[in-house]
């Protein structure tokens, strides 16, 4: 599990309290120690931040709570992370600080500013999280960054496209208030904002080269952003195990559990040097080993546990495992020689 800086919790708690919720009850229910909410803050498990969003949405009966809170984002809420942004010369330079220095506020997310087909794109990935907590947190992250940028430019700043993994909401009013006339794409393969190239050149009213120079050594001392290539096989392993337990394991189902598309899931695994088939076989092998350790199982029972249609399908997979293991051993022997 990644971590989030309690400066984030502090800001959200304040906003939810102003909306009428009981701050002390929120703190108790989301599981964040109260002592962590003072001073410079500390990193705590990200589960507490996701839980805070779930509680806020439920208790306010507001599915758009993340949009409303993030649209009121205040500069300096995250201190160093904000200072790095606002001291940059342009919007593009400011957004470029989001990715490299994200660990100032979280080790569970990764921002990347890339050249998309429709223009500069700021993407946000979450290492560990799902369900409503993930939807709220991702929407909060993108909207807070947009709000922060809008506060330090003298011109309109509106994305042209907003892509979100979450399902389309029943109403778009809150989305239109925040994103204007941007094209909204729900159920997408990523969470991202796409801008016009000219937006990247907009000067920041708070640009401060001297401050940026002072902050740079502090920023460079931060841990690197979380490597998504390592995180995805772990996430897939958990999702496959859950799918096997539910008796419905397939690429499509596992991708759905991870709130992504089968194609994107396969690409993520390829980036990590593995494949869907390899991860599925690995998960099945681990599940079978754990099952037979408690006693003998019939072939049909084994097939059922591993999500196969019948024992014949399982025998074919067992043969594939044996061939792969033998090939690996031969390769290792050749290297030793």
Short mmCIF file of the C-alpha atoms (twelve columns), coordinates in Angstrom:
data_MODEL
# 
_entry.id   MODEL 
# 
loop_
_atom_site.group_PDB 
_atom_site.id 
_atom_site.type_symbol 
_atom_site.label_atom_id 
_atom_site.label_alt_id 
_atom_site.label_comp_id 
_atom_site.label_asym_id 
_atom_site.label_seq_id 
_atom_site.Cartn_x 
_atom_site.Cartn_y 
_atom_site.Cartn_z 
_atom_site.pdbx_PDB_model_num 
ATOM 1   C CA . UNK A 1   0.000   0.000   0.000   1 
ATOM 2   C CA . UNK A 2   1.261   3.465   -0.911  1 
ATOM 3   C CA . UNK A 3   1.138   6.473   1.353   1 
ATOM 4   C CA . UNK A 4   -0.390  9.946   1.283   1 
ATOM 5   C CA . UNK A 5   0.803   13.071  3.080   1 
ATOM 6   C CA . UNK A 6   -1.637  14.164  5.776   1 
ATOM 7   C CA . UNK A 7   -1.500  17.704  4.393   1 
ATOM 8   C CA . UNK A 8   -3.995  16.280  1.883   1 
ATOM 9   C CA . UNK A 9   -6.236  14.895  4.621   1 
ATOM 10  C CA . UNK A 10  -6.081  18.216  6.456   1 
ATOM 11  C CA . UNK A 11  -7.345  20.222  3.503   1 
ATOM 12  C CA . UNK A 12  -10.131 17.786  2.647   1 
ATOM 13  C CA . UNK A 13  -11.210 17.489  6.279   1 
ATOM 14  C CA . UNK A 14  -11.502 21.262  6.526   1 
ATOM 15  C CA . UNK A 15  -13.651 21.418  3.410   1 
ATOM 16  C CA . UNK A 16  -15.904 18.571  4.540   1 
ATOM 17  C CA . UNK A 17  -16.293 20.173  7.951   1 
ATOM 18  C CA . UNK A 18  -17.331 23.441  6.306   1 
ATOM 19  C CA . UNK A 19  -19.906 21.429  4.361   1 
ATOM 20  C CA . UNK A 20  -21.450 20.365  7.665   1 
ATOM 21  C CA . UNK A 21  -19.763 17.078  8.566   1 
ATOM 22  C CA . UNK A 22  -18.350 16.200  11.988  1 
ATOM 23  C CA . UNK A 23  -14.564 16.518  11.730  1 
ATOM 24  C CA . UNK A 24  -13.802 14.296  14.727  1 
ATOM 25  C CA . UNK A 25  -16.083 11.555  13.468  1 
ATOM 26  C CA . UNK A 26  -14.474 11.719  10.025  1 
ATOM 27  C CA . UNK A 27  -11.029 11.370  11.577  1 
ATOM 28  C CA . UNK A 28  -12.098 8.360   13.619  1 
ATOM 29  C CA . UNK A 29  -13.860 6.627   10.758  1 
ATOM 30  C CA . UNK A 30  -11.149 7.109   8.122   1 
ATOM 31  C CA . UNK A 31  -8.509  5.766   10.508  1 
ATOM 32  C CA . UNK A 32  -5.928  8.539   10.344  1 
ATOM 33  C CA . UNK A 33  -4.261  9.336   13.717  1 
ATOM 34  C CA . UNK A 34  -5.218  12.848  14.798  1 
ATOM 35  C CA . UNK A 35  -1.660  13.725  15.795  1 
ATOM 36  C CA . UNK A 36  -0.585  13.368  12.152  1 
ATOM 37  C CA . UNK A 37  -2.835  16.253  11.111  1 
ATOM 38  C CA . UNK A 38  -0.760  19.018  12.692  1 
ATOM 39  C CA . UNK A 39  2.579   20.604  11.853  1 
ATOM 40  C CA . UNK A 40  4.296   19.492  8.670   1 
ATOM 41  C CA . UNK A 41  2.209   16.337  8.407   1 
ATOM 42  C CA . UNK A 42  3.453   12.801  7.791   1 
ATOM 43  C CA . UNK A 43  2.858   10.033  5.269   1 
ATOM 44  C CA . UNK A 44  0.162   7.518   6.247   1 
ATOM 45  C CA . UNK A 45  -1.323  4.538   4.336   1 
ATOM 46  C CA . UNK A 46  -3.321  5.720   1.323   1 
ATOM 47  C CA . UNK A 47  -6.305  3.656   2.403   1 
ATOM 48  C CA . UNK A 48  -7.204  6.381   4.913   1 
ATOM 49  C CA . UNK A 49  -7.387  9.083   2.225   1 
ATOM 50  C CA . UNK A 50  -9.591  6.931   0.011   1 
ATOM 51  C CA . UNK A 51  -11.795 6.149   2.988   1 
ATOM 52  C CA . UNK A 52  -12.118 9.872   3.718   1 
ATOM 53  C CA . UNK A 53  -13.518 10.447  0.231   1 
ATOM 54  C CA . UNK A 54  -15.934 7.541   0.552   1 
ATOM 55  C CA . UNK A 55  -17.245 8.888   3.852   1 
ATOM 56  C CA . UNK A 56  -17.561 12.411  2.494   1 
ATOM 57  C CA . UNK A 57  -19.555 11.254  -0.507  1 
ATOM 58  C CA . UNK A 58  -21.826 9.017   1.574   1 
ATOM 59  C CA . UNK A 59  -22.499 11.404  4.439   1 
ATOM 60  C CA . UNK A 60  -23.126 14.388  2.175   1 
ATOM 61  C CA . UNK A 61  -25.041 12.211  -0.297  1 
ATOM 62  C CA . UNK A 62  -22.934 13.885  -2.976  1 
ATOM 63  C CA . UNK A 63  -21.343 11.757  -5.720  1 
ATOM 64  C CA . UNK A 64  -19.498 14.872  -6.930  1 
ATOM 65  C CA . UNK A 65  -17.845 15.650  -3.598  1 
ATOM 66  C CA . UNK A 66  -14.315 15.322  -5.020  1 
ATOM 67  C CA . UNK A 67  -15.081 17.827  -7.783  1 
ATOM 68  C CA . UNK A 68  -16.530 20.346  -5.346  1 
ATOM 69  C CA . UNK A 69  -13.693 20.084  -2.838  1 
ATOM 70  C CA . UNK A 70  -10.929 20.140  -5.457  1 
ATOM 71  C CA . UNK A 71  -12.445 23.163  -7.206  1 
ATOM 72  C CA . UNK A 72  -11.864 25.061  -3.939  1 
ATOM 73  C CA . UNK A 73  -8.230  24.046  -3.720  1 
ATOM 74  C CA . UNK A 74  -6.080  26.613  -1.943  1 
ATOM 75  C CA . UNK A 75  -2.483  27.402  -2.807  1 
ATOM 76  C CA . UNK A 76  0.088   26.323  -0.236  1 
ATOM 77  C CA . UNK A 77  -2.140  23.472  0.974   1 
ATOM 78  C CA . UNK A 78  0.638   21.019  0.083   1 
ATOM 79  C CA . UNK A 79  3.522   23.432  0.710   1 
ATOM 80  C CA . UNK A 80  6.634   22.295  -1.192  1 
ATOM 81  C CA . UNK A 81  4.582   20.632  -3.934  1 
ATOM 82  C CA . UNK A 82  2.626   23.849  -4.480  1 
ATOM 83  C CA . UNK A 83  5.684   26.090  -4.224  1 
ATOM 84  C CA . UNK A 84  7.441   24.102  -6.944  1 
ATOM 85  C CA . UNK A 85  4.460   24.628  -9.219  1 
ATOM 86  C CA . UNK A 86  3.754   28.312  -8.610  1 
ATOM 87  C CA . UNK A 87  7.403   29.373  -8.884  1 
ATOM 88  C CA . UNK A 88  7.639   27.951  -12.430 1 
ATOM 89  C CA . UNK A 89  7.548   30.378  -15.379 1 
ATOM 90  C CA . UNK A 90  4.649   28.858  -17.358 1 
ATOM 91  C CA . UNK A 91  1.737   26.457  -17.067 1 
ATOM 92  C CA . UNK A 92  3.719   23.823  -18.932 1 
ATOM 93  C CA . UNK A 93  6.732   24.202  -16.666 1 
ATOM 94  C CA . UNK A 94  4.474   24.070  -13.628 1 
ATOM 95  C CA . UNK A 95  2.692   20.914  -14.774 1 
ATOM 96  C CA . UNK A 96  6.088   19.388  -15.484 1 
ATOM 97  C CA . UNK A 97  6.817   19.492  -11.736 1 
ATOM 98  C CA . UNK A 98  3.786   17.333  -10.932 1 
ATOM 99  C CA . UNK A 99  5.366   14.044  -11.966 1 
ATOM 100 C CA . UNK A 100 8.965   14.116  -10.708 1 
ATOM 101 C CA . UNK A 101 8.070   15.502  -7.292  1 
ATOM 102 C CA . UNK A 102 4.747   13.781  -6.606  1 
ATOM 103 C CA . UNK A 103 6.232   11.887  -3.642  1 
ATOM 104 C CA . UNK A 104 6.120   15.159  -1.720  1 
ATOM 105 C CA . UNK A 105 2.422   14.350  -1.272  1 
ATOM 106 C CA . UNK A 106 1.887   10.699  -2.253  1 
ATOM 107 C CA . UNK A 107 3.673   7.479   -3.132  1 
ATOM 108 C CA . UNK A 108 0.454   5.954   -4.429  1 
ATOM 109 C CA . UNK A 109 0.066   8.088   -7.556  1 
ATOM 110 C CA . UNK A 110 2.051   9.097   -10.570 1 
ATOM 111 C CA . UNK A 111 1.572   12.153  -12.780 1 
ATOM 112 C CA . UNK A 112 3.052   12.285  -16.277 1 
ATOM 113 C CA . UNK A 113 2.968   15.187  -18.729 1 
ATOM 114 C CA . UNK A 114 3.083   13.676  -22.212 1 
ATOM 115 C CA . UNK A 115 2.418   14.642  -25.810 1 
ATOM 116 C CA . UNK A 116 -0.973  13.144  -26.592 1 
ATOM 117 C CA . UNK A 117 -2.558  12.900  -30.016 1 
ATOM 118 C CA . UNK A 118 -4.868  15.798  -29.160 1 
ATOM 119 C CA . UNK A 119 -2.296  17.958  -27.404 1 
ATOM 120 C CA . UNK A 120 -0.326  18.047  -24.145 1 
ATOM 121 C CA . UNK A 121 -1.819  15.537  -21.732 1 
ATOM 122 C CA . UNK A 122 -1.467  15.289  -17.953 1 
ATOM 123 C CA . UNK A 123 -2.118  11.693  -16.907 1 
ATOM 124 C CA . UNK A 124 -2.689  10.424  -13.383 1 
ATOM 125 C CA . UNK A 125 -2.158  6.796   -12.417 1 
ATOM 126 C CA . UNK A 126 -3.020  5.177   -9.097  1 
ATOM 127 C CA . UNK A 127 -0.825  2.333   -7.917  1 
ATOM 128 C CA . UNK A 128 -3.199  0.768   -5.399  1 
ATOM 129 C CA . UNK A 129 -6.912  1.479   -5.048  1 
ATOM 130 C CA . UNK A 130 -10.288 0.668   -6.530  1 
ATOM 131 C CA . UNK A 131 -13.994 1.395   -6.395  1 
ATOM 132 C CA . UNK A 132 -15.469 4.700   -5.298  1 
ATOM 133 C CA . UNK A 133 -12.354 5.573   -3.316  1 
ATOM 134 C CA . UNK A 134 -10.270 5.391   -6.484  1 
ATOM 135 C CA . UNK A 135 -12.788 7.350   -8.543  1 
ATOM 136 C CA . UNK A 136 -12.987 10.151  -5.981  1 
ATOM 137 C CA . UNK A 137 -9.229  10.291  -5.436  1 
ATOM 138 C CA . UNK A 138 -8.377  10.391  -9.133  1 
ATOM 139 C CA . UNK A 139 -10.938 13.096  -9.815  1 
ATOM 140 C CA . UNK A 140 -9.657  15.069  -6.842  1 
ATOM 141 C CA . UNK A 141 -6.064  14.837  -8.093  1 
ATOM 142 C CA . UNK A 142 -6.749  16.078  -11.609 1 
ATOM 143 C CA . UNK A 143 -9.173  18.795  -10.526 1 
ATOM 144 C CA . UNK A 144 -6.933  20.098  -7.746  1 
ATOM 145 C CA . UNK A 145 -4.022  20.468  -10.176 1 
ATOM 146 C CA . UNK A 146 -6.266  22.279  -12.659 1 
ATOM 147 C CA . UNK A 147 -7.643  24.587  -9.953  1 
ATOM 148 C CA . UNK A 148 -4.142  25.377  -8.731  1 
ATOM 149 C CA . UNK A 149 -3.054  26.334  -12.241 1 
ATOM 150 C CA . UNK A 150 -6.127  28.490  -12.792 1 
ATOM 151 C CA . UNK A 151 -5.345  30.491  -9.664  1 
ATOM 152 C CA . UNK A 152 -2.004  31.668  -11.028 1 
ATOM 153 C CA . UNK A 153 -2.825  32.615  -14.640 1 
ATOM 154 C CA . UNK A 154 -4.545  35.722  -15.990 1 
ATOM 155 C CA . UNK A 155 -6.233  33.892  -18.860 1 
ATOM 156 C CA . UNK A 156 -8.889  31.164  -19.111 1 
ATOM 157 C CA . UNK A 157 -7.444  27.680  -18.669 1 
ATOM 158 C CA . UNK A 158 -9.775  24.893  -19.754 1 
ATOM 159 C CA . UNK A 159 -8.859  21.372  -20.868 1 
ATOM 160 C CA . UNK A 160 -10.105 20.298  -24.267 1 
ATOM 161 C CA . UNK A 161 -10.639 16.673  -23.235 1 
ATOM 162 C CA . UNK A 162 -11.176 15.041  -19.855 1 
ATOM 163 C CA . UNK A 163 -10.800 11.255  -19.855 1 
ATOM 164 C CA . UNK A 164 -11.796 9.272   -16.782 1 
ATOM 165 C CA . UNK A 165 -11.858 5.575   -15.971 1 
ATOM 166 C CA . UNK A 166 -14.965 5.941   -13.843 1 
ATOM 167 C CA . UNK A 167 -18.444 5.268   -15.154 1 
ATOM 168 C CA . UNK A 168 -20.472 8.153   -16.515 1 
ATOM 169 C CA . UNK A 169 -22.470 9.879   -13.756 1 
ATOM 170 C CA . UNK A 170 -26.211 10.436  -13.983 1 
ATOM 171 C CA . UNK A 171 -25.751 14.206  -14.138 1 
ATOM 172 C CA . UNK A 172 -22.932 16.267  -15.620 1 
ATOM 173 C CA . UNK A 173 -23.710 19.614  -13.987 1 
ATOM 174 C CA . UNK A 174 -20.766 19.535  -11.571 1 
ATOM 175 C CA . UNK A 175 -18.414 18.354  -14.311 1 
ATOM 176 C CA . UNK A 176 -19.494 21.198  -16.589 1 
ATOM 177 C CA . UNK A 177 -18.966 23.718  -13.797 1 
ATOM 178 C CA . UNK A 178 -15.365 22.586  -13.439 1 
ATOM 179 C CA . UNK A 179 -14.358 21.544  -16.949 1 
ATOM 180 C CA . UNK A 180 -16.503 23.845  -19.076 1 
ATOM 181 C CA . UNK A 181 -17.049 22.663  -22.626 1 
ATOM 182 C CA . UNK A 182 -14.307 20.030  -22.551 1 
ATOM 183 C CA . UNK A 183 -15.177 16.711  -24.163 1 
ATOM 184 C CA . UNK A 184 -15.876 14.277  -21.336 1 
ATOM 185 C CA . UNK A 185 -14.933 10.639  -21.885 1 
ATOM 186 C CA . UNK A 186 -15.977 8.156   -19.203 1 
ATOM 187 C CA . UNK A 187 -15.020 4.496   -18.987 1 
ATOM 188 C CA . UNK A 188 -11.702 5.417   -20.606 1 
ATOM 189 C CA . UNK A 189 -8.344  3.659   -20.362 1 
ATOM 190 C CA . UNK A 190 -6.794  6.457   -18.318 1 
ATOM 191 C CA . UNK A 191 -7.464  9.451   -16.109 1 
ATOM 192 C CA . UNK A 192 -6.123  12.528  -17.866 1 
ATOM 193 C CA . UNK A 193 -6.562  16.149  -18.899 1 
ATOM 194 C CA . UNK A 194 -5.710  17.243  -22.438 1 
ATOM 195 C CA . UNK A 195 -4.816  20.889  -23.093 1 
ATOM 196 C CA . UNK A 196 -4.118  23.118  -26.071 1 
ATOM 197 C CA . UNK A 197 -0.423  23.540  -26.897 1 
ATOM 198 C CA . UNK A 198 -0.824  27.293  -26.384 1 
ATOM 199 C CA . UNK A 199 -1.996  26.676  -22.793 1 
ATOM 200 C CA . UNK A 200 1.461   25.414  -21.914 1 
ATOM 201 C CA . UNK A 201 2.943   28.824  -22.761 1 
ATOM 202 C CA . UNK A 202 0.662   30.819  -20.452 1 
ATOM 203 C CA . UNK A 203 2.834   32.690  -17.915 1 
ATOM 204 C CA . UNK A 204 2.253   32.152  -14.207 1 
ATOM 205 C CA . UNK A 205 1.621   35.324  -12.216 1 
ATOM 206 C CA . UNK A 206 3.609   33.825  -9.334  1 
ATOM 207 C CA . UNK A 207 6.725   32.886  -11.342 1 
ATOM 208 C CA . UNK A 208 9.817   33.253  -9.155  1 
ATOM 209 C CA . UNK A 209 13.134  31.983  -10.566 1 
ATOM 210 C CA . UNK A 210 14.970  32.736  -7.321  1 
ATOM 211 C CA . UNK A 211 12.508  30.695  -5.249  1 
ATOM 212 C CA . UNK A 212 12.593  27.884  -7.802  1 
ATOM 213 C CA . UNK A 213 16.385  27.741  -7.490  1 
ATOM 214 C CA . UNK A 214 16.142  27.520  -3.701  1 
ATOM 215 C CA . UNK A 215 13.502  24.785  -3.850  1 
ATOM 216 C CA . UNK A 216 15.264  22.641  -6.423  1 
ATOM 217 C CA . UNK A 217 17.701  20.923  -3.997  1 
ATOM 218 C CA . UNK A 218 14.797  20.103  -1.673  1 
ATOM 219 C CA . UNK A 219 12.828  18.680  -4.567  1 
ATOM 220 C CA . UNK A 220 15.730  16.608  -5.845  1 
ATOM 221 C CA . UNK A 221 16.063  15.000  -2.411  1 
ATOM 222 C CA . UNK A 222 12.557  13.523  -2.671  1 
ATOM 223 C CA . UNK A 223 12.175  9.801   -3.429  1 
ATOM 224 C CA . UNK A 224 11.471  9.033   -7.097  1 
ATOM 225 C CA . UNK A 225 7.869   8.561   -8.274  1 
ATOM 226 C CA . UNK A 226 6.457   5.041   -7.852  1 
ATOM 227 C CA . UNK A 227 7.445   2.743   -10.757 1 
ATOM 228 C CA . UNK A 228 4.207   1.612   -12.357 1 
ATOM 229 C CA . UNK A 229 5.964   -1.200  -14.223 1 
ATOM 230 C CA . UNK A 230 6.617   -2.950  -10.901 1 
ATOM 231 C CA . UNK A 231 3.243   -2.142  -9.401  1 
ATOM 232 C CA . UNK A 232 1.068   -3.581  -12.178 1 
ATOM 233 C CA . UNK A 233 2.091   -7.251  -11.912 1 
ATOM 234 C CA . UNK A 234 1.363   -7.053  -8.177  1 
ATOM 235 C CA . UNK A 235 -2.055  -5.489  -8.786  1 
ATOM 236 C CA . UNK A 236 -2.843  -8.068  -11.468 1 
ATOM 237 C CA . UNK A 237 -1.840  -10.914 -9.143  1 
ATOM 238 C CA . UNK A 238 -4.293  -9.698  -6.511  1 
ATOM 239 C CA . UNK A 239 -7.065  -9.228  -9.078  1 
ATOM 240 C CA . UNK A 240 -6.517  -12.700 -10.561 1 
ATOM 241 C CA . UNK A 241 -6.621  -14.264 -7.096  1 
ATOM 242 C CA . UNK A 242 -9.933  -12.507 -6.420  1 
ATOM 243 C CA . UNK A 243 -11.303 -13.589 -9.802  1 
ATOM 244 C CA . UNK A 244 -10.299 -17.204 -9.179  1 
ATOM 245 C CA . UNK A 245 -12.024 -17.076 -5.813  1 
ATOM 246 C CA . UNK A 246 -15.160 -15.734 -7.509  1 
ATOM 247 C CA . UNK A 247 -14.978 -18.462 -10.155 1 
ATOM 248 C CA . UNK A 248 -14.834 -16.082 -13.112 1 
ATOM 249 C CA . UNK A 249 -11.289 -15.486 -14.332 1 
ATOM 250 C CA . UNK A 250 -10.689 -13.943 -17.736 1 
ATOM 251 C CA . UNK A 251 -8.689  -11.065 -19.156 1 
ATOM 252 C CA . UNK A 252 -11.855 -9.012  -19.494 1 
ATOM 253 C CA . UNK A 253 -13.003 -9.639  -15.914 1 
ATOM 254 C CA . UNK A 254 -9.617  -8.909  -14.383 1 
ATOM 255 C CA . UNK A 255 -9.286  -5.720  -16.435 1 
ATOM 256 C CA . UNK A 256 -12.722 -4.697  -15.186 1 
ATOM 257 C CA . UNK A 257 -11.636 -5.270  -11.587 1 
ATOM 258 C CA . UNK A 258 -8.677  -2.970  -12.204 1 
ATOM 259 C CA . UNK A 259 -10.854 -0.314  -13.869 1 
ATOM 260 C CA . UNK A 260 -8.984  -0.516  -17.155 1 
ATOM 261 C CA . UNK A 261 -9.337  -2.121  -20.571 1 
ATOM 262 C CA . UNK A 262 -7.925  -5.522  -21.576 1 
ATOM 263 C CA . UNK A 263 -5.662  -3.816  -24.100 1 
ATOM 264 C CA . UNK A 264 -4.245  -1.378  -21.549 1 
ATOM 265 C CA . UNK A 265 -3.769  -4.173  -19.029 1 
ATOM 266 C CA . UNK A 266 -1.769  -6.201  -21.532 1 
ATOM 267 C CA . UNK A 267 0.331   -3.153  -22.379 1 
ATOM 268 C CA . UNK A 268 1.057   -2.512  -18.701 1 
ATOM 269 C CA . UNK A 269 2.205   -6.090  -18.258 1 
ATOM 270 C CA . UNK A 270 4.363   -5.915  -21.384 1 
ATOM 271 C CA . UNK A 271 6.020   -2.783  -19.984 1 
ATOM 272 C CA . UNK A 272 6.823   -4.818  -16.878 1 
ATOM 273 C CA . UNK A 273 8.369   -7.611  -18.959 1 
ATOM 274 C CA . UNK A 274 5.580   -10.135 -18.520 1 
ATOM 275 C CA . UNK A 275 2.314   -11.226 -20.138 1 
ATOM 276 C CA . UNK A 276 -1.276  -11.926 -19.162 1 
ATOM 277 C CA . UNK A 277 -0.835  -15.649 -19.786 1 
ATOM 278 C CA . UNK A 278 2.297   -15.788 -17.646 1 
ATOM 279 C CA . UNK A 279 0.659   -13.965 -14.738 1 
ATOM 280 C CA . UNK A 280 -2.454  -16.129 -14.966 1 
ATOM 281 C CA . UNK A 281 -0.380  -19.320 -14.959 1 
ATOM 282 C CA . UNK A 282 1.661   -18.027 -12.025 1 
ATOM 283 C CA . UNK A 283 -1.492  -17.257 -10.027 1 
ATOM 284 C CA . UNK A 284 -3.022  -20.637 -10.808 1 
ATOM 285 C CA . UNK A 285 0.162   -22.436 -9.846  1 
ATOM 286 C CA . UNK A 286 0.285   -20.607 -6.513  1 
ATOM 287 C CA . UNK A 287 -3.397  -21.348 -5.829  1 
ATOM 288 C CA . UNK A 288 -2.973  -25.031 -6.648  1 
ATOM 289 C CA . UNK A 289 0.124   -25.343 -4.459  1 
ATOM 290 C CA . UNK A 290 -1.752  -23.826 -1.529  1 
ATOM 291 C CA . UNK A 291 -4.768  -26.084 -2.093  1 
ATOM 292 C CA . UNK A 292 -2.919  -29.418 -2.343  1 
ATOM 293 C CA . UNK A 293 -0.881  -28.572 0.745   1 
ATOM 294 C CA . UNK A 294 -4.017  -29.238 2.804   1 
ATOM 295 C CA . UNK A 295 -4.719  -32.642 1.256   1 
ATOM 296 C CA . UNK A 296 -5.268  -34.492 -2.035  1 
ATOM 297 C CA . UNK A 297 -7.723  -33.074 -4.578  1 
ATOM 298 C CA . UNK A 298 -9.462  -34.721 -7.501  1 
ATOM 299 C CA . UNK A 299 -8.664  -33.485 -11.005 1 
ATOM 300 C CA . UNK A 300 -12.115 -31.994 -11.385 1 
ATOM 301 C CA . UNK A 301 -11.811 -30.183 -8.056  1 
ATOM 302 C CA . UNK A 302 -8.434  -28.808 -9.096  1 
ATOM 303 C CA . UNK A 303 -9.898  -27.618 -12.391 1 
ATOM 304 C CA . UNK A 304 -12.722 -25.864 -10.553 1 
ATOM 305 C CA . UNK A 305 -10.334 -24.119 -8.147  1 
ATOM 306 C CA . UNK A 306 -8.203  -22.845 -11.005 1 
ATOM 307 C CA . UNK A 307 -11.051 -21.617 -13.171 1 
ATOM 308 C CA . UNK A 308 -10.799 -24.259 -15.907 1 
ATOM 309 C CA . UNK A 309 -13.810 -25.618 -17.729 1 
ATOM 310 C CA . UNK A 310 -12.706 -29.210 -17.125 1 
ATOM 311 C CA . UNK A 311 -9.792  -31.453 -16.199 1 
ATOM 312 C CA . UNK A 312 -8.650  -31.712 -19.841 1 
ATOM 313 C CA . UNK A 313 -8.108  -27.965 -20.077 1 
ATOM 314 C CA . UNK A 314 -6.152  -28.097 -16.849 1 
ATOM 315 C CA . UNK A 315 -3.931  -30.918 -18.127 1 
ATOM 316 C CA . UNK A 316 -2.985  -28.815 -21.148 1 
ATOM 317 C CA . UNK A 317 -2.017  -25.942 -18.856 1 
ATOM 318 C CA . UNK A 318 -0.012  -28.278 -16.623 1 
ATOM 319 C CA . UNK A 319 1.938   -29.426 -19.666 1 
ATOM 320 C CA . UNK A 320 2.605   -25.805 -20.590 1 
ATOM 321 C CA . UNK A 321 3.940   -25.107 -17.089 1 
ATOM 322 C CA . UNK A 322 6.208   -28.147 -17.297 1 
ATOM 323 C CA . UNK A 323 7.616   -27.104 -20.677 1 
ATOM 324 C CA . UNK A 324 8.190   -23.545 -19.491 1 
ATOM 325 C CA . UNK A 325 9.930   -24.743 -16.320 1 
ATOM 326 C CA . UNK A 326 12.157  -27.146 -18.259 1 
ATOM 327 C CA . UNK A 327 13.110  -24.410 -20.741 1 
ATOM 328 C CA . UNK A 328 13.974  -22.040 -17.900 1 
ATOM 329 C CA . UNK A 329 16.173  -24.669 -16.240 1 
ATOM 330 C CA . UNK A 330 18.032  -25.347 -19.486 1 
ATOM 331 C CA . UNK A 331 18.654  -21.625 -19.987 1 
ATOM 332 C CA . UNK A 332 19.945  -21.305 -16.425 1 
ATOM 333 C CA . UNK A 333 22.270  -24.280 -16.911 1 
ATOM 334 C CA . UNK A 334 23.678  -22.763 -20.123 1 
ATOM 335 C CA . UNK A 335 24.389  -19.502 -18.312 1 
ATOM 336 C CA . UNK A 336 26.162  -21.336 -15.488 1 
ATOM 337 C CA . UNK A 337 28.363  -23.141 -17.987 1 
# 
